[in-house]
Amino acid sequence: MKIKFAGAAGGEVTGSKHLITFGSKQILLDCGMFQGRRKDSYEKNVNFLFDPKKVNSVILSHSHIDHSGDLPVLVKQGFKGPIYSTYATRDLCNYMLLDSAFIQEREAEYMEERRKKKKPNKNKEDEDIPMLYNMEEAQAALQLFHAVGYEQSFVVEDGVVASFYDAGHVLGSSLVHMIFFDKKKKKYLRVCFSGDLGRRGIPILRDPQLIPETDVLIIECTYGNRLHPPLQSVGDDLAFIVNKVVGRGGKLIIPSFALERAQEIIYHLNVLQKEKKIPALPIYVDSPLAANISEVFRSHPECCDKDAYDKFITKGDDPFTFEQLYYTRSVEDSKALNTKTGPMIIISASGMCEHGRILHHLKNNIDNPKNAVLIVGYQAENTLGRKLVNGEKRINIFGDPYDVKADIFIMDAFSAHADRSDLIEYISRIKGLKKIFLVHGEQKQIDAFTHALADNGYNDVHTPAMGEEVELDFE
């Protein structure tokens, strides 16, 4: 049995892909989109380190684009097998993948308009890149989904049984627990892939579930050297930023992943307004995807913690609908936000400021010192979001330069990723663990987390290079 680490390995954080070869069968864990410099991203997203035609099945940990966004390309290049996921992940991907395709189509149209106007592209990083896939190709991938409930065993291939356990990261996210049985040796090997592990105590979602005994663990370490601020500080910190921007009559722009992060921010803003810690100002969720995802949340209360479940089911109190909250769906309504004056909050995707409507809001607001941008999630290297976090004072949007005069605030407490203490605490509860592979982390996070694991008695820890293939023995 072999594992080939074909994405989110070797110090990279996006583009999750791990290929398991068991006998004559190939099982792909995740098929995520790599995010970074556009030209590099395109090359990595179309040039797989394996043959898609030879992959028999895909098991998807969750719906975030860096874990699911390359599925249409996989299908486009010849994959025809089943894509296994939880029910909520399937429903979310119905929106996420089509939205990804829609954005690509619209951006292609935008760049074509620039060419017709003979407007030069001043930034080589934003040079014209072909679409990865269109709406029809995304739909073809969605036809292959097979949904399975949490803690329900299912046969992936002959000799391979898998189960999903709630990872507590985003709605429908899962740890993938697999049992491989070698008929010749009459021995089995238990392997778990973490996907992205969530945090304990975050609003709305359940805490991560403990998996059964496991021999081999493939685990993310995005925040392997970081400790998140306490969740109790989130409300006060958010209120401080909102009140500061409102006090000077500005707009607060929040780039946010449409899935989970947008809902969590809405949840906190709802509470802050009810407690009168911030004024009742207009809050625009400028993302049709975020609006659709909020509907999916309503359809899957089984993924929610007790407090959120009681609000949805027992009390009928929808935390994603309240006075002064507006969901903007049409392009015309989105554009109209740029002409509105006075204090307001605009929540828009994408979370790393690479695609979508957030680029237009940044373009129209980044050079006004009254305004502010609040970064609430991880920003991969070479993304526009990372440039803002790094304090760059001049950035390029759609090939044009803009001066950064708006304040840039950063709140790590919103992160849905487990931090170092969460990861170690979770790993310490897994029984039977013999070997750990670290993926989905920048090298400095991986190095630090490797030392932290060694300090806690875990010495068989390996950091696979990109494209590395490792053989596992049935002992």
Kinemage of the C-alpha trace (Angstrom):
@kinemage 1
@onewidth
@group {chain A} dominant
@subgroup {mainchain}
@vectorlist {calphas} color= white
{ca met a 1} P 0.000 0.000 0.000
{ca lys a 2} L 1.336 3.436 -0.953
{ca ile a 3} L 0.400 7.060 -0.307
{ca lys a 4} L 1.443 9.759 -2.779
{ca phe a 5} L 1.276 13.292 -1.425
{ca ala a 6} L 0.193 15.229 -4.504
{ca gly a 7} L -1.023 18.518 -3.001
{ca ala a 8} L -0.849 20.571 0.224
{ca ala a 9} L 2.481 18.898 0.986
{ca gly a 10} L 6.082 20.035 1.206
{ca gly a 11} L 5.224 23.314 2.889
{ca glu a 12} L 2.168 24.176 0.784
{ca val a 13} L -1.217 24.839 2.360
{ca thr a 14} L -3.738 24.737 -0.485
{ca gly a 15} L -4.588 22.198 -3.177
{ca ser a 16} L -5.111 19.193 -0.882
{ca lys a 17} L -4.609 15.877 -2.769
{ca his a 18} L -3.351 12.561 -1.346
{ca leu a 19} L -3.428 9.423 -3.497
{ca ile a 20} L -3.625 5.971 -1.889
{ca thr a 21} L -2.717 2.950 -4.028
{ca phe a 22} L -3.997 -0.328 -2.597
{ca gly a 23} L -3.433 -3.303 -4.860
{ca ser a 24} L -4.810 -2.333 -8.254
{ca lys a 25} L -7.045 0.434 -6.853
{ca gln a 26} L -6.353 4.151 -6.446
{ca ile a 27} L -8.255 6.255 -3.895
{ca leu a 28} L -7.832 10.037 -3.873
{ca leu a 29} L -8.296 11.902 -0.585
{ca asp a 30} L -9.520 15.404 -1.488
{ca cys a 31} L -9.028 17.183 -4.800
{ca gly a 32} L -8.476 20.817 -3.858
{ca met a 33} L -7.681 23.899 -5.869
{ca phe a 34} L -4.207 25.367 -5.368
{ca gln a 35} L -4.404 29.093 -4.583
{ca gly a 36} L -1.586 31.601 -5.045
{ca arg a 37} L -0.029 33.396 -8.012
{ca arg a 38} L -2.469 32.963 -10.855
{ca lys a 39} L -0.091 31.490 -13.406
{ca asp a 40} L 1.434 29.073 -10.876
{ca ser a 41} L -2.032 28.154 -9.642
{ca tyr a 42} L -3.280 27.311 -13.101
{ca glu a 43} L -0.293 25.075 -13.828
{ca lys a 44} L -0.648 23.181 -10.546
{ca asn a 45} L -4.408 22.804 -10.903
{ca val a 46} L -4.294 21.241 -14.372
{ca asn a 47} L -1.094 19.178 -14.071
{ca phe a 48} L -1.905 16.365 -11.655
{ca leu a 49} L 0.908 14.258 -10.206
{ca phe a 50} L -1.101 11.151 -11.176
{ca asp a 51} L -3.365 10.037 -13.998
{ca pro a 52} L -7.011 11.039 -13.296
{ca lys a 53} L -8.217 8.220 -15.544
{ca lys a 54} L -6.641 5.641 -13.221
{ca val a 55} L -8.244 6.973 -10.024
{ca asn a 56} L -11.089 4.683 -8.943
{ca ser a 57} L -12.723 6.818 -6.245
{ca val a 58} L -12.452 10.087 -4.337
{ca ile a 59} L -13.164 10.643 -0.653
{ca leu a 60} L -13.799 14.312 0.114
{ca ser a 61} L -13.162 15.627 3.635
{ca his a 62} L -15.098 18.887 3.219
{ca ser a 63} L -16.288 21.478 0.739
{ca his a 64} L -13.727 24.283 1.044
{ca ile a 65} L -12.374 25.069 -2.406
{ca asp a 66} L -8.772 24.253 -1.441
{ca his a 67} L -10.035 20.722 -0.755
{ca ser a 68} L -12.773 20.318 -3.393
{ca gly a 69} L -12.194 22.962 -6.074
{ca asp a 70} L -10.154 20.834 -8.518
{ca leu a 71} L -12.783 18.075 -8.780
{ca pro a 72} L -14.216 19.435 -12.063
{ca val a 73} L -10.715 19.395 -13.578
{ca leu a 74} L -10.239 15.795 -12.390
{ca val a 75} L -13.493 14.803 -14.099
{ca lys a 76} L -12.627 16.863 -17.175
{ca gln a 77} L -9.408 14.835 -17.468
{ca gly a 78} L -11.091 11.451 -17.312
{ca phe a 79} L -12.099 10.532 -13.743
{ca lys a 80} L -15.415 8.656 -13.751
{ca gly a 81} L -15.692 7.098 -10.275
{ca pro a 82} L -17.734 7.989 -7.195
{ca ile a 83} L -16.967 11.015 -4.977
{ca tyr a 84} L -17.823 10.135 -1.363
{ca ser a 85} L -18.722 12.892 1.124
{ca thr a 86} L -21.102 13.706 3.957
{ca tyr a 87} L -24.597 14.930 3.077
{ca ala a 88} L -23.850 18.513 4.098
{ca thr a 89} L -20.605 18.533 2.090
{ca arg a 90} L -22.478 17.319 -0.975
{ca asp a 91} L -25.124 20.031 -0.583
{ca leu a 92} L -22.490 22.722 -0.032
{ca cys a 93} L -20.474 21.619 -3.073
{ca asn a 94} L -23.609 22.045 -5.165
{ca tyr a 95} L -23.131 25.750 -4.521
{ca met a 96} L -19.359 25.985 -3.995
{ca leu a 97} L -18.250 24.353 -7.253
{ca leu a 98} L -20.846 26.104 -9.396
{ca asp a 99} L -19.914 29.411 -7.788
{ca ser a 100} L -16.236 28.747 -8.487
{ca ala a 101} L -17.066 28.104 -12.150
{ca phe a 102} L -19.315 31.170 -12.321
{ca ile a 103} L -16.564 33.414 -10.928
{ca gln a 104} L -14.101 32.064 -13.483
{ca glu a 105} L -16.545 32.727 -16.308
{ca arg a 106} L -17.222 36.293 -15.120
{ca glu a 107} L -13.511 37.056 -14.672
{ca ala a 108} L -12.835 35.795 -18.183
{ca glu a 109} L -15.529 38.177 -19.446
{ca tyr a 110} L -14.017 41.049 -17.448
{ca met a 111} L -10.563 40.456 -18.897
{ca glu a 112} L -12.050 40.206 -22.398
{ca glu a 113} L -13.664 43.624 -21.896
{ca arg a 114} L -10.252 45.003 -20.918
{ca arg a 115} L -8.749 43.632 -24.108
{ca lys a 116} L -11.504 45.178 -26.220
{ca lys a 117} L -10.850 48.527 -24.585
{ca lys a 118} L -7.123 47.932 -25.189
{ca lys a 119} L -6.432 48.605 -21.531
{ca pro a 120} L -2.906 47.361 -20.729
{ca asn a 121} L -2.325 44.864 -17.943
{ca lys a 122} L 0.205 46.440 -15.589
{ca asn a 123} L 0.744 43.366 -13.437
{ca lys a 124} L 2.249 40.184 -14.864
{ca glu a 125} L 0.804 38.209 -11.943
{ca asp a 126} L -2.666 39.037 -13.281
{ca glu a 127} L -1.913 38.095 -16.887
{ca asp a 128} L -4.725 36.335 -18.728
{ca ile a 129} L -5.049 32.756 -17.539
{ca pro a 130} L -7.492 30.238 -19.079
{ca met a 131} L -10.474 29.095 -17.069
{ca leu a 132} L -9.995 25.861 -15.169
{ca tyr a 133} L -13.613 24.897 -15.842
{ca asn a 134} L -17.022 26.302 -16.666
{ca met a 135} L -20.463 25.765 -15.130
{ca glu a 136} L -21.233 22.714 -17.263
{ca glu a 137} L -17.968 21.029 -16.278
{ca ala a 138} L -18.590 21.746 -12.596
{ca gln a 139} L -22.057 20.196 -12.934
{ca ala a 140} L -20.507 17.035 -14.406
{ca ala a 141} L -18.444 16.594 -11.226
{ca leu a 142} L -21.483 17.101 -8.999
{ca gln a 143} L -23.257 14.195 -10.706
{ca leu a 144} L -20.652 11.820 -9.241
{ca phe a 145} L -21.269 12.610 -5.554
{ca his a 146} L -22.353 9.810 -3.186
{ca ala a 147} L -23.376 11.074 0.269
{ca val a 148} L -22.883 9.085 3.486
{ca gly a 149} L -23.849 9.993 7.058
{ca tyr a 150} L -21.446 10.409 9.965
{ca glu a 151} L -20.277 7.180 11.656
{ca gln a 152} L -21.731 5.010 8.875
{ca ser a 153} L -19.302 2.519 7.344
{ca phe a 154} L -19.197 2.261 3.552
{ca val a 155} L -17.188 0.114 1.157
{ca val a 156} L -14.867 2.246 -0.964
{ca glu a 157} L -13.160 -0.573 -2.854
{ca asp a 158} L -12.712 -4.290 -2.277
{ca gly a 159} L -10.900 -4.564 1.065
{ca val a 160} L -11.366 -0.883 1.964
{ca val a 161} L -14.035 0.343 4.402
{ca ala a 162} L -14.335 4.016 5.420
{ca ser a 163} L -16.339 6.139 7.859
{ca phe a 164} L -16.776 9.889 8.360
{ca tyr a 165} L -16.404 11.541 11.785
{ca asp a 166} L -17.280 15.180 12.414
{ca ala a 167} L -14.127 17.340 12.175
{ca gly a 168} L -15.869 20.429 13.613
{ca his a 169} L -14.196 22.660 11.005
{ca val a 170} L -17.050 23.689 8.708
{ca leu a 171} L -20.551 22.365 8.123
{ca gly a 172} L -20.244 18.742 6.967
{ca ser a 173} L -16.476 18.547 7.482
{ca ser a 174} L -15.096 15.144 8.341
{ca leu a 175} L -12.146 13.121 9.478
{ca val a 176} L -11.918 10.168 7.101
{ca his a 177} L -11.229 6.890 8.926
{ca met a 178} L -10.289 3.955 6.664
{ca ile a 179} L -9.590 0.286 7.295
{ca phe a 180} L -7.527 -1.569 4.677
{ca phe a 181} L -7.549 -5.391 4.759
{ca asp a 182} L -4.721 -7.347 3.114
{ca lys a 183} L -6.289 -10.695 2.163
{ca lys a 184} L -2.948 -12.418 1.554
{ca lys a 185} L -1.413 -11.428 4.882
{ca lys a 186} L -4.802 -11.475 6.618
{ca lys a 187} L -3.873 -8.230 8.334
{ca tyr a 188} L -5.447 -4.804 8.392
{ca leu a 189} L -4.155 -1.225 8.566
{ca arg a 190} L -6.167 1.672 9.985
{ca val a 191} L -5.526 5.069 8.369
{ca cys a 192} L -7.138 8.427 9.175
{ca phe a 193} L -7.046 11.618 7.116
{ca ser a 194} L -7.935 14.696 9.178
{ca gly a 195} L -8.976 17.006 6.362
{ca asp a 196} L -9.014 20.270 8.326
{ca leu a 197} L -9.489 19.818 12.059
{ca gly a 198} L -11.737 22.323 13.808
{ca arg a 199} L -11.596 23.998 17.196
{ca arg a 200} L -13.492 23.144 20.331
{ca gly a 201} L -16.102 25.624 21.504
{ca ile a 202} L -16.655 27.635 18.309
{ca pro a 203} L -20.257 28.781 17.775
{ca ile a 204} L -22.748 26.835 15.663
{ca leu a 205} L -20.755 23.631 15.020
{ca arg a 206} L -20.181 20.537 17.111
{ca asp a 207} L -16.721 19.888 18.547
{ca pro a 208} L -14.481 17.449 16.623
{ca gln a 209} L -15.410 13.810 17.206
{ca leu a 210} L -12.800 11.337 18.407
{ca ile a 211} L -11.954 8.712 15.786
{ca pro a 212} L -11.594 4.952 16.453
{ca glu a 213} L -8.178 3.354 16.904
{ca thr a 214} L -5.784 4.397 14.147
{ca asp a 215} L -2.339 3.214 13.059
{ca val a 216} L -1.490 6.014 10.615
{ca leu a 217} L -2.640 9.625 10.814
{ca ile a 218} L -2.396 12.161 7.981
{ca ile a 219} L -3.064 15.479 9.696
{ca glu a 220} L -3.049 19.155 8.781
{ca cys a 221} L -0.930 21.612 10.761
{ca thr a 222} L -1.929 24.979 9.314
{ca tyr a 223} L -1.495 26.558 12.751
{ca gly a 224} L 1.123 24.136 14.076
{ca asn a 225} L 3.093 26.934 15.717
{ca arg a 226} L 0.248 29.255 16.652
{ca leu a 227} L -2.081 29.660 19.594
{ca his a 228} L -5.365 31.369 18.818
{ca pro a 229} L -6.661 34.150 21.063
{ca pro a 230} L -9.382 32.907 23.429
{ca leu a 231} L -12.814 32.680 21.852
{ca gln a 232} L -14.216 34.783 24.692
{ca ser a 233} L -12.396 37.845 23.301
{ca val a 234} L -13.960 37.668 19.835
{ca gly a 235} L -17.033 39.781 20.583
{ca asp a 236} L -15.175 42.585 22.350
{ca asp a 237} L -12.424 42.728 19.707
{ca leu a 238} L -14.934 42.818 16.868
{ca ala a 239} L -16.984 45.518 18.625
{ca phe a 240} L -13.863 47.676 19.075
{ca ile a 241} L -13.059 47.544 15.347
{ca val a 242} L -16.647 48.176 14.242
{ca asn a 243} L -17.052 51.147 16.582
{ca lys a 244} L -13.739 52.662 15.507
{ca val a 245} L -14.677 52.576 11.820
{ca val a 246} L -18.252 53.709 12.463
{ca gly a 247} L -16.946 56.627 14.524
{ca arg a 248} L -15.187 58.099 11.519
{ca gly a 249} L -18.014 57.358 9.083
{ca gly a 250} L -16.209 54.640 7.159
{ca lys a 251} L -16.933 51.260 5.651
{ca leu a 252} L -15.640 48.028 7.181
{ca ile a 253} L -14.810 45.546 4.427
{ca ile a 254} L -14.524 41.924 5.559
{ca pro a 255} L -13.122 39.437 3.037
{ca ser a 256} L -14.624 36.167 4.144
{ca phe a 257} L -15.008 32.629 2.965
{ca ala a 258} L -18.671 32.238 2.132
{ca leu a 259} L -18.723 28.938 3.983
{ca glu a 260} L -18.652 28.993 7.784
{ca arg a 261} L -16.655 32.199 8.310
{ca ala a 262} L -19.403 34.418 6.905
{ca gln a 263} L -22.020 32.661 9.036
{ca glu a 264} L -19.837 32.947 12.152
{ca ile a 265} L -19.291 36.688 11.620
{ca ile a 266} L -23.013 37.210 11.049
{ca tyr a 267} L -23.701 35.273 14.253
{ca his a 268} L -21.377 37.511 16.294
{ca leu a 269} L -22.662 40.752 14.732
{ca asn a 270} L -26.218 39.668 15.564
{ca val a 271} L -25.244 39.135 19.209
{ca leu a 272} L -23.346 42.448 19.392
{ca gln a 273} L -26.311 44.392 18.038
{ca lys a 274} L -28.725 42.666 20.418
{ca glu a 275} L -26.441 43.515 23.330
{ca lys a 276} L -26.102 47.101 21.984
{ca lys a 277} L -22.314 46.841 21.906
{ca ile a 278} L -22.339 48.161 18.337
{ca pro a 279} L -24.837 50.519 16.689
{ca ala a 280} L -27.577 49.218 14.414
{ca leu a 281} L -25.800 49.883 11.131
{ca pro a 282} L -26.452 48.206 7.773
{ca ile a 283} L -24.597 44.913 7.259
{ca tyr a 284} L -24.384 43.677 3.670
{ca val a 285} L -23.490 40.090 2.883
{ca asp a 286} L -22.439 40.647 -0.713
{ca ser a 287} L -22.180 37.042 -1.760
{ca pro a 288} L -24.931 34.980 -3.348
{ca leu a 289} L -22.907 31.966 -2.280
{ca ala a 290} L -22.957 32.998 1.400
{ca ala a 291} L -26.715 33.500 1.172
{ca asn a 292} L -27.167 30.033 -0.330
{ca ile a 293} L -24.865 28.469 2.249
{ca ser a 294} L -26.887 30.000 5.070
{ca glu a 295} L -29.836 28.080 3.594
{ca val a 296} L -27.787 24.853 3.715
{ca phe a 297} L -27.073 25.511 7.418
{ca arg a 298} L -30.822 25.602 8.015
{ca ser a 299} L -31.127 22.209 6.282
{ca his a 300} L -28.505 20.450 8.407
{ca pro a 301} L -29.150 21.055 12.111
{ca glu a 302} L -27.607 17.621 12.774
{ca cys a 303} L -24.187 19.263 12.250
{ca cys a 304} L -24.855 22.008 14.806
{ca asp a 305} L -23.949 22.183 18.484
{ca lys a 306} L -26.683 22.128 21.116
{ca asp a 307} L -27.038 25.917 21.347
{ca ala a 308} L -27.396 26.394 17.590
{ca tyr a 309} L -29.680 23.347 17.309
{ca asp a 310} L -31.982 24.783 19.957
{ca lys a 311} L -32.093 28.121 18.144
{ca phe a 312} L -32.896 26.499 14.793
{ca ile a 313} L -35.259 23.742 15.887
{ca thr a 314} L -36.645 24.368 19.388
{ca lys a 315} L -37.012 28.157 19.341
{ca gly a 316} L -37.181 28.774 15.597
{ca asp a 317} L -34.715 31.651 16.020
{ca asp a 318} L -32.690 32.033 12.815
{ca pro a 319} L -29.288 33.564 13.709
{ca phe a 320} L -28.658 34.403 10.036
{ca thr a 321} L -31.633 36.735 9.676
{ca phe a 322} L -32.054 39.954 11.645
{ca glu a 323} L -32.832 43.640 11.203
{ca gln a 324} L -30.196 45.626 9.298
{ca leu a 325} L -28.786 42.446 7.687
{ca tyr a 326} L -29.086 42.378 3.896
{ca tyr a 327} L -28.095 39.613 1.472
{ca thr a 328} L -27.005 41.062 -1.860
{ca arg a 329} L -27.497 38.693 -4.773
{ca ser a 330} L -27.536 40.645 -8.045
{ca val a 331} L -24.502 42.254 -9.676
{ca glu a 332} L -26.415 45.539 -9.842
{ca asp a 333} L -27.055 45.551 -6.084
{ca ser a 334} L -23.413 44.692 -5.461
{ca lys a 335} L -22.217 47.607 -7.589
{ca ala a 336} L -24.686 49.923 -5.828
{ca leu a 337} L -22.859 49.355 -2.529
{ca asn a 338} L -19.932 51.370 -3.876
{ca thr a 339} L -22.112 54.473 -4.219
{ca lys a 340} L -23.632 54.222 -0.747
{ca thr a 341} L -22.231 56.548 1.906
{ca gly a 342} L -22.132 56.401 5.668
{ca pro a 343} L -20.973 53.662 8.022
{ca met a 344} L -21.656 50.081 6.942
{ca ile a 345} L -20.182 46.610 6.995
{ca ile a 346} L -19.639 44.651 3.780
{ca ile a 347} L -18.893 40.924 4.037
{ca ser a 348} L -17.805 39.464 0.710
{ca ala a 349} L -15.900 36.526 -0.774
{ca ser a 350} L -13.301 35.327 -1.515
{ca gly a 351} L -11.626 35.009 1.859
{ca met a 352} L -8.086 35.306 0.451
{ca cys a 353} L -9.040 38.280 -1.790
{ca glu a 354} L -8.177 36.348 -4.934
{ca his a 355} L -11.484 36.195 -6.786
{ca gly a 356} L -15.033 37.445 -6.736
{ca arg a 357} L -16.818 40.573 -5.551
{ca ile a 358} L -14.368 41.369 -2.760
{ca leu a 359} L -11.881 42.553 -5.397
{ca his a 360} L -14.308 45.228 -6.564
{ca his a 361} L -14.975 46.387 -2.984
{ca leu a 362} L -11.259 46.610 -2.264
{ca lys a 363} L -10.696 48.464 -5.520
{ca asn a 364} L -13.309 51.054 -4.581
{ca asn a 365} L -12.463 51.440 -0.876
{ca ile a 366} L -8.829 50.552 -0.149
{ca asp a 367} L -7.486 54.065 -0.783
{ca asn a 368} L -9.835 55.835 1.675
{ca pro a 369} L -8.372 56.272 5.204
{ca lys a 370} L -11.884 56.361 6.705
{ca asn a 371} L -12.360 52.723 5.718
{ca ala a 372} L -10.899 49.536 7.114
{ca val a 373} L -10.359 45.939 6.014
{ca leu a 374} L -10.766 43.171 8.576
{ca ile a 375} L -8.880 39.952 7.795
{ca val a 376} L -10.544 37.040 9.599
{ca gly a 377} L -8.937 33.949 8.100
{ca tyr a 378} L -5.736 32.299 6.963
{ca gln a 379} L -4.102 33.962 3.937
{ca ala a 380} L -1.933 31.709 1.773
{ca glu a 381} L 1.403 32.896 0.448
{ca asn a 382} L 1.303 35.168 -2.629
{ca thr a 383} L -2.420 35.899 -2.292
{ca leu a 384} L -3.689 39.476 -2.179
{ca gly a 385} L -4.918 38.820 1.353
{ca arg a 386} L -1.402 37.856 2.473
{ca lys a 387} L -0.048 41.084 0.942
{ca leu a 388} L -2.500 43.103 3.033
{ca val a 389} L -1.547 41.138 6.161
{ca asn a 390} L 2.121 41.779 5.400
{ca gly a 391} L 1.449 45.519 5.369
{ca glu a 392} L 2.141 46.226 1.691
{ca lys a 393} L 1.191 49.828 0.925
{ca arg a 394} L 0.666 49.410 -2.810
{ca ile a 395} L -1.212 46.491 -4.302
{ca asn a 396} L -2.503 45.429 -7.709
{ca ile a 397} L -6.156 44.641 -8.339
{ca phe a 398} L -7.181 43.497 -11.825
{ca gly a 399} L -3.767 44.647 -13.024
{ca asp a 400} L -4.075 48.222 -11.729
{ca pro a 401} L -2.102 49.660 -8.752
{ca tyr a 402} L -3.857 51.016 -5.637
{ca asp a 403} L -2.496 52.711 -2.522
{ca val a 404} L -3.496 51.034 0.741
{ca lys a 405} L -4.757 53.882 2.933
{ca ala a 406} L -7.506 51.992 4.751
{ca asp a 407} L -6.648 50.420 8.118
{ca ile a 408} L -5.928 46.693 7.995
{ca phe a 409} L -7.131 44.756 11.054
{ca ile a 410} L -6.407 41.067 11.654
{ca met a 411} L -8.417 38.740 13.896
{ca asp a 412} L -7.048 35.204 14.203
{ca ala a 413} L -9.651 34.224 16.790
{ca phe a 414} L -12.156 33.562 14.001
{ca ser a 415} L -10.010 30.767 12.593
{ca ala a 416} L -11.861 27.481 12.161
{ca his a 417} L -8.547 25.588 12.191
{ca ala a 418} L -7.260 23.878 15.306
{ca asp a 419} L -4.189 25.600 16.744
{ca arg a 420} L -1.120 23.844 18.192
{ca ser a 421} L -2.722 23.028 21.537
{ca asp a 422} L -5.937 21.799 19.883
{ca leu a 423} L -3.963 19.554 17.506
{ca ile a 424} L -1.799 18.039 20.223
{ca glu a 425} L -4.772 17.519 22.534
{ca tyr a 426} L -6.689 15.750 19.768
{ca ile a 427} L -3.767 13.550 18.722
{ca ser a 428} L -3.125 12.571 22.354
{ca arg a 429} L -6.590 10.996 22.544
{ca ile a 430} L -6.131 8.720 19.489
{ca lys a 431} L -5.463 5.121 20.503
{ca gly a 432} L -3.078 2.812 18.643
{ca leu a 433} L -1.284 5.608 16.793
{ca lys a 434} L 2.085 4.550 15.321
{ca lys a 435} L 2.919 7.008 12.527
{ca ile a 436} L 2.007 10.621 11.706
{ca phe a 437} L 2.280 12.478 8.391
{ca leu a 438} L 2.115 16.285 8.531
{ca val a 439} L 0.490 18.090 5.589
{ca his a 440} L -1.327 21.344 4.850
{ca gly a 441} L 1.110 23.657 6.634
{ca glu a 442} L 3.847 26.112 5.756
{ca gln a 443} L 7.310 24.745 6.488
{ca lys a 444} L 7.860 26.880 9.588
{ca gln a 445} L 4.589 25.587 11.038
{ca ile a 446} L 5.518 22.002 10.172
{ca asp a 447} L 8.983 22.274 11.733
{ca ala a 448} L 7.644 23.790 14.936
{ca phe a 449} L 4.821 21.271 15.206
{ca thr a 450} L 7.210 18.361 14.622
{ca his a 451} L 9.223 19.547 17.648
{ca ala a 452} L 6.043 19.970 19.679
{ca leu a 453} L 4.997 16.404 18.849
{ca ala a 454} L 8.443 15.088 19.804
{ca asp a 455} L 8.148 16.866 23.145
{ca asn a 456} L 4.900 14.956 23.660
{ca gly a 457} L 6.422 11.569 22.838
{ca tyr a 458} L 5.592 11.268 19.123
{ca asn a 459} L 8.803 10.503 17.262
{ca asp a 460} L 7.613 8.694 14.127
{ca val a 461} L 6.535 11.897 12.407
{ca his a 462} L 7.189 12.471 8.715
{ca thr a 463} L 6.796 15.570 6.547
{ca pro a 464} L 6.296 14.368 2.964
{ca ala a 465} L 7.699 16.385 0.084
{ca met a 466} L 5.423 17.355 -2.773
{ca gly a 467} L 4.984 14.310 -4.980
{ca glu a 468} L 6.648 11.948 -2.502
{ca glu a 469} L 5.302 8.408 -2.371
{ca val a 470} L 5.523 6.445 0.881
{ca glu a 471} L 4.956 2.722 1.322
{ca leu a 472} L 3.055 1.506 4.377
{ca asp a 473} L 3.462 -1.987 5.810
{ca phe a 474} L 0.747 -4.235 7.232
{ca glu a 475} L 2.510 -5.273 10.428
